[in-house]
Amino acid sequence: MTDRSPPAPDGPGPEPLRKALLAAGVFGFGFSGLIDVLVLHHVLQLHHLLSNVYDPATLSGLRVNILADGLFSVGMLIVAGVGAGLVWRAERRSVAPLPTRPLVGSAVIGLGAFDLFDVVVNHTILDLHSATDGPGYYDPHWAVVSLLIIGAGAYVYRTGLARTRGGTEER
């Protein structure tokens, strides 16, 4: 008896790949938020989430800022977890392995998107905090670095898609 099932397609298919790429971006966004709060808020103590609203030099202000940092950490952990879960789900539903480079590129784009969101919304529009406690001298630099990160992610994404379409994607 011969197997009459159709041959497996060359790639994962457009729908699982599209969902996985979006999910990887969500993961990168949440991961960047976690790195931001852990490194800049807690380890280096350059600022806190609400340091322009509640003065962290006072005990009550520091308590509010640490609580806000903690809640923000939990939120970003949830965002990163949802993104990772959606990538895993897309991989499980795909008929072929998802290409690595486009997924990594999407995650890096998400990482840069969080940084750009942070500087535009949190630093500039809402004035919750600056890159360092005090005037926002480094905010324009933070925006440029964020755009460079997004550009690097777009490059990895595009070259990964080109390799995938050309059949040379390596896992």
ZARO-790743 format. One record per atom (N, C-alpha, C, CB): x, y, z. Coordinates in pm, whole numbers, plus 50000, padded with zeros to 5 digits. Atoms other than C-alpha are relative to their C-alpha. Glycine has a CB too. Example, Ala and Ser with C-alpha at 12.3 -4.5 7.8 and 13.67 -1.06 7.14 Angstrom:
% ZARO-790743
east->50089 | north->49881 | up->50000
east->51230 | north->49550 | up->50780
east->50090 | north->50120 | up->50000
east->49901 | north->50003 | up->50125
east->49918 | north->49881 | up->49994
east->51367 | north->49894 | up->50714
east->49923 | north->50109 | up->50073
east->50041 | north->50046 | up->49858
This chain:
% ZARO-790743
east->50085 | north->49883 | up->50000
east->50000 | north->50000 | up->50000
east->50089 | north->50124 | up->50000
east->49904 | north->50000 | up->50122
east->49918 | north->49879 | up->50009
east->50144 | north->50340 | up->49910
east->49933 | north->50114 | up->50074
east->50024 | north->50038 | up->49853
east->50049 | north->49881 | up->49931
east->50111 | north->50665 | up->50101
east->49960 | north->50103 | up->49897
east->50107 | north->50058 | up->50098
east->50050 | north->49905 | up->50099
east->49893 | north->50900 | up->49897
east->49983 | north->50141 | up->50058
east->49869 | north->49952 | up->49944
east->50013 | north->49867 | up->49943
east->49919 | north->51200 | up->50128
east->50083 | north->50099 | up->49919
east->50045 | north->50002 | up->50149
east->49926 | north->49900 | up->50079
east->50030 | north->51522 | up->49959
east->50135 | north->50028 | up->50065
east->49918 | north->50132 | up->49988
east->49867 | north->49970 | up->49944
east->50395 | north->51615 | up->49998
east->49993 | north->50123 | up->50090
east->50102 | north->50022 | up->49887
east->49995 | north->49887 | up->49907
east->50479 | north->51851 | up->50282
east->50047 | north->50124 | up->49926
east->50094 | north->49969 | up->50119
east->49955 | north->49875 | up->50064
east->50512 | north->52214 | up->50174
east->50143 | north->50034 | up->50043
east->49905 | north->50116 | up->50033
east->49861 | north->49960 | up->49974
east->50855 | north->52376 | up->50164
east->50015 | north->50082 | up->50127
east->50055 | north->50079 | up->49884
east->49989 | north->49911 | up->49883
east->50780 | north->52619 | up->50446
east->49886 | north->49978 | up->50096
east->50003 | north->50145 | up->49956
east->50101 | north->50017 | up->49898
east->50563 | north->52660 | up->50750
east->49861 | north->50048 | up->49958
east->50041 | north->50072 | up->50122
east->50128 | north->49943 | up->50041
east->50286 | north->52830 | up->50554
east->49989 | north->50143 | up->50046
east->49883 | north->49917 | up->50056
east->50003 | north->49856 | up->49968
east->50196 | north->53199 | up->50559
east->49932 | north->50032 | up->50133
east->49929 | north->50075 | up->49890
east->50073 | north->49964 | up->49879
east->49949 | north->53196 | up->50849
east->50079 | north->49970 | up->50128
east->49867 | north->49926 | up->50004
east->49920 | north->50023 | up->49878
east->50163 | north->53022 | up->51118
east->50122 | north->50092 | up->50006
east->50045 | north->49854 | up->50007
east->49882 | north->49913 | up->50001
east->50466 | north->53225 | up->51009
east->49963 | north->50142 | up->50037
east->50069 | north->49997 | up->49862
east->50044 | north->49864 | up->49969
east->50276 | north->53554 | up->51023
east->49970 | north->50013 | up->50150
east->49874 | north->50037 | up->49917
east->50032 | north->49998 | up->49858
east->50144 | north->53472 | up->51370
east->50126 | north->49989 | up->50086
east->49904 | north->49886 | up->50035
east->49876 | north->50017 | up->49923
east->50486 | north->53360 | up->51491
east->50085 | north->50126 | up->49996
east->50081 | north->49881 | up->49945
east->49921 | north->49877 | up->50011
east->50653 | north->53676 | up->51362
east->49943 | north->50109 | up->50090
east->50005 | north->50048 | up->49854
east->50064 | north->49903 | up->49912
east->50400 | north->53895 | up->51542
east->50026 | north->49963 | up->50147
east->49847 | north->50008 | up->49973
east->49976 | north->50047 | up->49862
east->50437 | north->53683 | up->51858
east->50144 | north->50025 | up->50042
east->49967 | north->49852 | up->50012
east->49859 | north->49974 | up->49968
east->50817 | north->53714 | up->51842
east->50021 | north->50148 | up->50031
east->50092 | north->49955 | up->49883
east->49992 | north->49857 | up->49970
east->50777 | north->54092 | up->51829
east->49942 | north->50033 | up->50136
east->49928 | north->50079 | up->49893
east->50060 | north->49981 | up->49867
east->50550 | north->54079 | up->52134
east->50098 | north->49953 | up->50108
east->49864 | north->49924 | up->50012
east->49901 | north->50049 | up->49905
east->50809 | north->53867 | up->52314
east->50114 | north->50100 | up->50016
east->50055 | north->49863 | up->49954
east->49890 | north->49904 | up->49994
east->51086 | north->54116 | up->52224
east->49961 | north->50126 | up->50075
east->50045 | north->50036 | up->49860
east->50050 | north->49882 | up->49930
east->50875 | north->54407 | up->52351
east->50002 | north->49976 | up->50151
east->49856 | north->50035 | up->49953
east->50004 | north->50031 | up->49858
east->50815 | north->54240 | up->52687
east->50137 | north->49974 | up->50059
east->49913 | north->49880 | up->50024
east->49865 | north->50029 | up->49953
east->51172 | north->54117 | up->52717
east->50079 | north->50129 | up->50020
east->50074 | north->49908 | up->49901
east->49931 | north->49873 | up->49988
east->51306 | north->54467 | up->52656
east->49952 | north->50078 | up->50122
east->49981 | north->50084 | up->49874
east->50052 | north->49934 | up->49880
east->51075 | north->54606 | up->52924
east->50058 | north->49940 | up->50127
east->49849 | north->49991 | up->50003
east->49939 | north->50066 | up->49884
east->51208 | north->54347 | up->53169
east->50145 | north->50041 | up->50018
east->49990 | north->49848 | up->49985
east->49859 | north->49961 | up->49991
east->51569 | north->54428 | up->53087
east->50010 | north->50145 | up->50047
east->50070 | north->49983 | up->49862
east->50000 | north->49859 | up->49961
east->51494 | north->54801 | up->53120
east->49980 | north->50015 | up->50150
east->49891 | north->50077 | up->49924
east->50031 | north->49982 | up->49858
east->51337 | north->54771 | up->53464
east->50104 | north->49932 | up->50089
east->49861 | north->49945 | up->50032
east->49902 | north->50070 | up->49917
east->51588 | north->54518 | up->53597
east->50135 | north->50072 | up->50002
east->50018 | north->49858 | up->49951
east->49866 | north->49941 | up->50008
east->51904 | north->54690 | up->53474
east->49997 | north->50149 | up->50037
east->50057 | north->49983 | up->49859
east->49998 | north->49855 | up->49980
east->51818 | north->55063 | up->53464
east->49933 | north->50044 | up->50130
east->49934 | north->50068 | up->49884
east->50073 | north->49959 | up->49879
east->51570 | north->55080 | up->53753
east->50060 | north->49938 | up->50126
east->49852 | north->49962 | up->49988
east->49958 | north->50068 | up->49878
east->51698 | north->54820 | up->53997
east->50151 | north->49993 | up->50019
east->49945 | north->49862 | up->50001
east->49856 | north->50020 | up->49983
east->52067 | north->54746 | up->53932
east->50076 | north->50133 | up->49996
east->50054 | north->49906 | up->49891
east->49927 | north->49873 | up->50013
east->52199 | north->55082 | up->53807
east->49930 | north->50115 | up->50072
east->50017 | north->50035 | up->49853
east->50081 | north->49900 | up->49932
east->51921 | north->55283 | up->53974
east->50012 | north->50139 | up->49935
east->50040 | north->50008 | up->50146
east->49994 | north->49874 | up->50074
east->51935 | north->55550 | up->53702
east->49870 | north->50078 | up->50012
east->50033 | north->49975 | up->49853
east->50132 | north->49938 | up->49983
east->51565 | north->55618 | up->53740
east->49903 | north->49891 | up->50044
east->49950 | north->50069 | up->49867
east->50110 | north->50092 | up->49972
east->51238 | north->55458 | up->53845
east->49885 | north->50037 | up->49908
east->49956 | north->50006 | up->50151
east->50110 | north->49979 | up->50094
east->50914 | north->55431 | up->53653
east->49933 | north->50136 | up->50018
east->49898 | north->49889 | up->50015
east->50073 | north->49875 | up->49973
east->50756 | north->55733 | up->53821
east->50088 | north->50105 | up->50067
east->49879 | north->49972 | up->50088
east->49909 | north->49911 | up->49927
east->51066 | north->55924 | up->53933
east->49981 | north->50149 | up->49971
east->50141 | north->49963 | up->49968
east->50031 | north->49859 | up->50024
east->50951 | north->56249 | up->53769
east->49867 | north->50040 | up->50065
east->49994 | north->50028 | up->49851
east->50130 | north->49974 | up->49938
east->50612 | north->56217 | up->53945
east->50012 | north->49993 | up->50152
east->49894 | north->49900 | up->49950
east->49978 | north->50019 | up->49856
east->50712 | north->56087 | up->54291
east->50150 | north->50001 | up->50025
east->49934 | north->49867 | up->50053
east->49857 | north->49982 | up->49975
east->51052 | north->56198 | up->54420
east->50057 | north->49877 | up->50073
east->50025 | north->50128 | up->50083
east->49944 | north->50119 | up->49934
east->51255 | north->55882 | up->54493
east->50100 | north->50035 | up->50110
east->50067 | north->49912 | up->49897
east->49910 | north->49960 | up->49891
east->51472 | north->56086 | up->54733
east->49929 | north->49997 | up->50135
east->50057 | north->50140 | up->49973
east->50076 | north->50013 | up->49875
east->51191 | north->56064 | up->54990
east->49961 | north->49854 | up->50017
east->49873 | north->50093 | up->50000
east->50036 | north->50139 | up->49974
east->51097 | north->55737 | up->55156
east->49866 | north->49963 | up->49937
east->49996 | north->49974 | up->50151
east->50131 | north->50031 | up->50058
east->50733 | north->55756 | up->55049
east->50008 | north->49998 | up->49847
east->49894 | north->50103 | up->50046
east->49982 | north->49998 | up->50145
east->50834 | north->55849 | up->54693
east->50074 | north->49876 | up->49949
east->50076 | north->50125 | up->49958
east->49925 | north->50121 | up->50038
east->51085 | north->55562 | up->54678
east->49909 | north->49877 | up->50006
east->50122 | north->49980 | up->50093
east->50092 | north->50114 | up->49987
east->50819 | north->55317 | up->54799
east->49903 | north->49995 | up->49882
east->49921 | north->50009 | up->50133
east->50092 | north->49995 | up->50114
east->50574 | north->55430 | up->54529
east->50073 | north->49958 | up->49873
east->49940 | north->50143 | up->49984
east->49924 | north->50033 | up->50119
east->50846 | north->55405 | up->54264
east->50036 | north->49852 | up->49995
east->50125 | north->50083 | up->49993
east->49965 | north->50141 | up->49997
east->50957 | north->55058 | up->54373
east->49877 | north->49914 | up->49972
east->50064 | north->49961 | up->50135
east->50124 | north->50072 | up->50029
east->50596 | north->54938 | up->54374
east->49966 | north->50009 | up->49851
east->49883 | north->50057 | up->50085
east->50028 | north->49982 | up->50143
east->50543 | north->55084 | up->54025
east->50097 | north->49919 | up->49915
east->50009 | north->50149 | up->49961
east->49901 | north->50081 | up->50071
east->50868 | north->54920 | up->53905
east->49964 | north->49852 | up->50007
east->50141 | north->50024 | up->50057
east->50036 | north->50140 | up->49983
east->50752 | north->54588 | up->54047
east->49878 | north->49961 | up->49918
east->49974 | north->49970 | up->50144
east->50119 | north->50027 | up->50080
east->50408 | north->54607 | up->53887
east->50032 | north->50002 | up->49851
east->49890 | north->50103 | up->50032
east->49957 | north->49993 | up->50139
east->50570 | north->54709 | up->53560
east->50075 | north->49872 | up->49961
east->50090 | north->50123 | up->49977
east->49926 | north->50125 | up->50026
east->50803 | north->54405 | up->53586
east->49903 | north->49885 | up->49978
east->50094 | north->49968 | up->50118
east->50099 | north->50107 | up->50014
east->50506 | north->54174 | up->53634
east->49928 | north->50014 | up->49866
east->49897 | north->50005 | up->50117
east->50065 | north->49977 | up->50129
east->50332 | north->54332 | up->53335
east->50086 | north->49960 | up->49882
east->49962 | north->50145 | up->49987
east->49910 | north->50035 | up->50110
east->50634 | north->54293 | up->53111
east->50029 | north->49850 | up->49996
east->50132 | north->50077 | up->50012
east->49984 | north->50145 | up->49995
east->50681 | north->53934 | up->53228
east->49881 | north->49932 | up->49934
east->50016 | north->49951 | up->50147
east->50120 | north->50054 | up->50065
east->50323 | north->53864 | up->53122
east->50006 | north->50020 | up->49849
east->49873 | north->50066 | up->50058
east->49990 | north->49972 | up->50144
east->50377 | north->54031 | up->52783
east->50101 | north->49906 | up->49935
east->50040 | north->50147 | up->49975
east->49898 | north->50089 | up->50056
east->50698 | north->53833 | up->52721
east->49952 | north->49855 | up->50001
east->50131 | north->50012 | up->50079
east->50052 | north->50136 | up->49992
east->50531 | north->53511 | up->52837
east->49894 | north->49972 | up->49895
east->49943 | north->49973 | up->50136
east->50102 | north->50016 | up->50104
east->50234 | north->53562 | up->52606
east->50067 | north->49989 | up->49863
east->49901 | north->50119 | up->50002
east->49928 | north->50007 | up->50127
east->50470 | north->53630 | up->52315
east->50069 | north->49866 | up->49980
east->50102 | north->50112 | up->49991
east->49931 | north->50129 | up->50009
east->50677 | north->53320 | up->52389
east->49901 | north->49886 | up->49980
east->50085 | north->49975 | up->50125
east->50102 | north->50103 | up->50015
east->50364 | north->53109 | up->52426
east->49939 | north->49999 | up->49861
east->49891 | north->50019 | up->50101
east->50056 | north->49993 | up->50134
east->50226 | north->53232 | up->52095
east->50100 | north->49952 | up->49894
east->49957 | north->50143 | up->49968
east->49899 | north->50055 | up->50092
east->50556 | north->53155 | up->51917
east->49998 | north->49848 | up->50008
east->50143 | north->50055 | up->50033
east->50004 | north->50144 | up->49980
east->50548 | north->52806 | up->52067
east->49877 | north->49940 | up->49933
east->50003 | north->49965 | up->50149
east->50125 | north->50049 | up->50060
east->50186 | north->52761 | up->51958
east->50008 | north->50001 | up->49848
east->49881 | north->50086 | up->50046
east->49985 | north->49993 | up->50146
east->50263 | north->52875 | up->51603
east->50094 | north->49892 | up->49950
east->50051 | north->50139 | up->49957
east->49905 | north->50106 | up->50038
east->50559 | north->52636 | up->51588
east->49930 | north->49864 | up->50003
east->50123 | north->50000 | up->50095
east->50069 | north->50129 | up->49987
east->50340 | north->52347 | up->51705
east->49897 | north->49981 | up->49889
east->49931 | north->49988 | up->50137
east->50105 | north->50010 | up->50103
east->50074 | north->52425 | up->51442
east->50058 | north->50005 | up->49858
east->49899 | north->50112 | up->50018
east->49938 | north->49988 | up->50131
east->50321 | north->52470 | up->51158
east->50034 | north->49861 | up->49946
east->50127 | north->50088 | up->50008
east->49967 | north->50128 | up->50062
east->50376 | north->52186 | up->50911
east->50150 | north->49983 | up->49980
east->49929 | north->49985 | up->49868
east->49855 | north->50004 | up->50016
east->50744 | north->52275 | up->50881
east->50060 | north->50092 | up->50107
east->50043 | north->50044 | up->49855
east->49938 | north->49912 | up->49899
east->50993 | north->52434 | up->51122
east->49996 | north->50146 | up->49957
east->50146 | north->49957 | up->50024
east->50000 | north->49856 | up->50028
east->50964 | north->52810 | up->51148
east->50143 | north->50047 | up->49980
east->49932 | north->50080 | up->50116
east->49864 | north->49950 | up->50024
east->51265 | north->52998 | up->51011
east->50049 | north->50086 | up->50116
east->50005 | north->50081 | up->49869
east->49945 | north->49936 | up->49880
east->51490 | north->53124 | up->51288
east->50029 | north->50148 | up->49980
east->50127 | north->49930 | up->50041
east->49957 | north->49861 | up->50019
east->51632 | north->53447 | up->51142
east->49884 | north->50100 | up->49996
east->50079 | north->50012 | up->49872
east->50111 | north->49904 | up->49995
east->51297 | north->53616 | up->51070
east->49940 | north->50013 | up->50139
east->49892 | north->49960 | up->49901
east->50052 | north->49993 | up->49863
east->51178 | north->53525 | up->51421
east->50090 | north->50085 | up->50088
east->49985 | north->49860 | up->50059
east->49905 | north->49920 | up->49921
east->51494 | north->53670 | up->51576
east->49988 | north->50146 | up->49960
east->50146 | north->49949 | up->49980
east->50016 | north->49862 | up->50046
east->51458 | north->53981 | up->51360
east->49875 | north->50065 | up->50056
east->49996 | north->50005 | up->49850
east->50125 | north->49947 | up->49944
east->51098 | north->54026 | up->51475
east->50014 | north->50028 | up->50149
east->49885 | north->49902 | up->49977
east->49979 | north->49978 | up->49857
east->51202 | north->53986 | up->51839
east->50085 | north->50124 | up->50024
east->50067 | north->49877 | up->50065
east->49915 | north->49881 | up->49985
east->51474 | north->54250 | up->51796
east->49922 | north->50126 | up->49965
east->50126 | north->49988 | up->49911
east->50087 | north->49886 | up->50032
east->51223 | north->54483 | up->51629
east->49911 | north->50032 | up->50120
east->49913 | north->49970 | up->49873
east->50082 | north->49980 | up->49880
east->50995 | north->54433 | up->51932
east->50080 | north->50062 | up->50113
east->49940 | north->49869 | up->50045
east->49912 | north->49944 | up->49897
east->51287 | north->54507 | up->52162
east->50022 | north->50150 | up->49977
east->50136 | north->49927 | up->49999
east->49982 | north->49858 | up->50032
east->51360 | north->54835 | up->51985
east->49871 | north->50079 | up->50009
east->50058 | north->50014 | up->49861
east->50130 | north->49933 | up->49992
east->50988 | north->54916 | up->51968
east->49968 | north->50037 | up->50145
east->49888 | north->49911 | up->49942
east->50022 | north->49963 | up->49860
east->50967 | north->54900 | up->52348
east->50085 | north->50121 | up->50036
east->50031 | north->49882 | up->50093
east->49912 | north->49888 | up->49966
east->51267 | north->55131 | up->52381
east->49950 | north->50131 | up->49940
east->50142 | north->49972 | up->49953
east->50053 | north->49880 | up->50064
east->51117 | north->55376 | up->52133
east->49870 | north->50045 | up->50070
east->49974 | north->49974 | up->49849
east->50121 | north->49969 | up->49924
east->50778 | north->55358 | up->52310
east->50037 | north->50067 | up->50132
east->49917 | north->49872 | up->50024
east->49959 | north->49948 | up->49870
east->50955 | north->55421 | up->52642
east->50045 | north->50145 | up->49989
east->50112 | north->49914 | up->50059
east->49947 | north->49864 | up->50009
east->51137 | north->55731 | up->52524
east->49894 | north->50099 | up->49951
east->50122 | north->50003 | up->49907
east->50101 | north->49908 | up->50055
east->50846 | north->55879 | up->52328
east->49885 | north->50019 | up->50099
east->49947 | north->49947 | up->49866
east->50119 | north->49991 | up->49915
east->50556 | north->55799 | up->52563
east->50038 | north->50030 | up->50145
east->49919 | north->49870 | up->49993
east->49969 | north->49984 | up->49856
east->50707 | north->55756 | up->52913
east->50090 | north->50120 | up->50029
east->50066 | north->49874 | up->50052
east->49905 | north->49892 | up->49973
east->50994 | north->56005 | up->52884
east->49948 | north->50135 | up->49952
east->50134 | north->49970 | up->49934
east->50033 | north->49873 | up->50063
east->50850 | north->56271 | up->52652
east->49855 | north->50042 | up->50022
east->50028 | north->49992 | up->49853
east->50141 | north->49961 | up->49994
east->50470 | north->56269 | up->52640
east->49949 | north->50003 | up->50144
east->49914 | north->49905 | up->49917
east->50051 | north->50008 | up->49863
east->50387 | north->56153 | up->52995
east->50096 | north->50057 | up->50103
east->49970 | north->49858 | up->50035
east->49895 | north->49948 | up->49912
east->50715 | north->56279 | up->53150
east->50003 | north->49924 | up->50134
east->49977 | north->50150 | up->50026
east->49995 | north->50083 | up->49879
east->50714 | north->55986 | up->53397
east->50141 | north->49992 | up->50057
east->49947 | north->49860 | up->49971
east->49859 | north->50006 | up->49960
east->51093 | north->55963 | up->53404
east->50086 | north->50032 | up->49879
east->50037 | north->49859 | up->50058
east->49904 | north->49979 | up->50107
east->51404 | north->56036 | up->53198
east->50100 | north->49884 | up->50004
east->50074 | north->50139 | up->50014
east->49902 | north->50109 | up->50005
east->51688 | north->55806 | up->53098
east->50086 | north->49997 | up->50126
east->50090 | north->50014 | up->49876
east->49932 | north->49989 | up->49870
east->51869 | north->55930 | up->53408
east->49918 | north->50096 | up->50084
east->50150 | north->50049 | up->49985
east->50071 | north->49903 | up->49916
east->51725 | north->56112 | up->53707
east->50051 | north->50139 | up->49966
east->50020 | north->49970 | up->50152
east->49963 | north->49864 | up->50037
east->51723 | north->56478 | up->53614
east->49949 | north->50033 | up->49862
east->50152 | north->50019 | up->50006
east->50047 | north->49958 | up->50132
east->51680 | north->56655 | up->53281
east->50018 | north->49888 | up->49897
east->50075 | north->50126 | up->49954
east->49997 | north->50104 | up->50102
east->51620 | north->56442 | up->52974
east->50105 | north->50018 | up->49892
east->49869 | north->49993 | up->49937
east->49892 | north->49978 | up->50098
east->51957 | north->56514 | up->52807
east->50025 | north->49876 | up->49914
east->50128 | north->50039 | up->50072
east->49968 | north->50123 | up->50073
east->51997 | north->56150 | up->52705
east->49881 | north->49943 | up->49924
east->50054 | north->49897 | up->50095
east->50117 | north->50052 | up->50067
east->51644 | north->56099 | up->52576
east->50013 | north->50000 | up->49847
east->49880 | north->50081 | up->50040
east->49982 | north->50007 | up->50146
east->51725 | north->56197 | up->52213
east->50096 | north->49887 | up->49960
east->50052 | north->50135 | up->49947
east->49907 | north->50109 | up->50030
east->52018 | north->55955 | up->52222
east->49932 | north->49865 | up->50013
east->50122 | north->50007 | up->50093
east->50075 | north->50124 | up->49977
east->51790 | north->55684 | up->52360
east->49908 | north->49972 | up->49880
east->49917 | north->50010 | up->50131
east->50087 | north->50016 | up->50117
east->51550 | north->55744 | up->52068
east->50081 | north->49953 | up->49879
east->49927 | north->50131 | up->49968
east->49916 | north->50040 | up->50114
east->51832 | north->55714 | up->51813
east->50045 | north->49855 | up->50015
east->50124 | north->50093 | up->49988
east->49959 | north->50139 | up->49976
east->51961 | north->55393 | up->51970
east->49882 | north->49906 | up->49977
east->50056 | north->49982 | up->50144
east->50120 | north->50082 | up->50022
east->51604 | north->55257 | up->51968
east->49974 | north->49979 | up->49852
east->49878 | north->50066 | up->50067
east->50019 | north->50012 | up->50145
east->51572 | north->55331 | up->51597
east->50107 | north->49912 | up->49936
east->50001 | north->50139 | up->49935
east->49893 | north->50088 | up->50051
east->51908 | north->55163 | up->51532
east->49971 | north->49854 | up->50032
east->50136 | north->50041 | up->50059
east->50036 | north->50138 | up->49963
east->51790 | north->54853 | up->51718
east->49888 | north->49950 | up->49908
east->49956 | north->49993 | up->50150
east->50108 | north->50037 | up->50091
east->51470 | north->54849 | up->51511
east->50056 | north->49973 | up->49860
east->49891 | north->50110 | up->49995
east->49938 | north->50020 | up->50131
east->51679 | north->54887 | up->51195
east->50080 | north->49870 | up->49992
east->50091 | north->50117 | up->49968
east->49925 | north->50126 | up->49998
east->51906 | north->54599 | up->51295
east->49904 | north->49882 | up->49996
east->50091 | north->49993 | up->50127
east->50100 | north->50108 | up->50003
east->51601 | north->54382 | up->51364
east->49937 | north->49986 | up->49862
east->49892 | north->50026 | up->50103
east->50058 | north->50005 | up->50134
east->51451 | north->54475 | up->51027
east->50097 | north->49936 | up->49901
east->49961 | north->50141 | up->49952
east->49899 | north->50060 | up->50087
east->51777 | north->54381 | up->50857
east->50005 | north->49848 | up->50018
east->50139 | north->50061 | up->50028
east->49997 | north->50144 | up->49972
east->51789 | north->54040 | up->51027
east->49872 | north->49935 | up->49949
east->50018 | north->49974 | up->50153
east->50130 | north->50050 | up->50047
east->51419 | north->53989 | up->50950
east->50000 | north->49984 | up->49849
east->49887 | north->50093 | up->50044
east->50005 | north->50002 | up->50148
east->51450 | north->54078 | up->50581
east->50099 | north->49902 | up->49941
east->50028 | north->50138 | up->49945
east->49902 | north->50096 | up->50055
east->51768 | north->53881 | up->50520
east->49958 | north->49858 | up->50034
east->50143 | north->50029 | up->50056
east->50051 | north->50133 | up->49966
east->51612 | north->53587 | up->50702
east->49889 | north->49956 | up->49908
east->49952 | north->49999 | up->50142
east->50107 | north->50036 | up->50094
east->51303 | north->53598 | up->50482
east->50057 | north->49970 | up->49863
east->49897 | north->50113 | up->49991
east->49938 | north->50024 | up->50131
east->51522 | north->53622 | up->50172
east->50066 | north->49862 | up->49998
east->50103 | north->50109 | up->49968
east->49937 | north->50133 | up->49991
east->51719 | north->53315 | up->50286
east->49894 | north->49890 | up->50001
east->50088 | north->49989 | up->50125
east->50107 | north->50099 | up->49992
east->51397 | north->53131 | up->50365
east->49938 | north->49978 | up->49863
east->49892 | north->50043 | up->50102
east->50059 | north->50011 | up->50134
east->51249 | north->53206 | up->50024
east->50097 | north->49937 | up->49901
east->49956 | north->50137 | up->49950
east->49898 | north->50058 | up->50088
east->51578 | north->53113 | up->49859
east->50035 | north->49857 | up->50035
east->50124 | north->50084 | up->50004
east->49977 | north->50139 | up->49962
east->51579 | north->52780 | up->50042
east->50130 | north->49975 | up->50073
east->49997 | north->49917 | up->49881
east->49871 | north->50020 | up->49932
east->51902 | north->52840 | up->50235
east->49993 | north->50026 | up->50149
east->50104 | north->50090 | up->49939
east->50014 | north->49974 | up->49856
east->51761 | north->52896 | up->50583
east->50062 | north->49886 | up->50080
east->49851 | north->50019 | up->50039
east->49941 | north->50100 | up->49912
east->51966 | north->52719 | up->50845
east->49934 | north->50012 | up->50135
east->50153 | north->50018 | up->50011
east->50060 | north->50001 | up->49867
east->51814 | north->52620 | up->51179
east->50105 | north->50004 | up->50104
east->49913 | north->49881 | up->50020
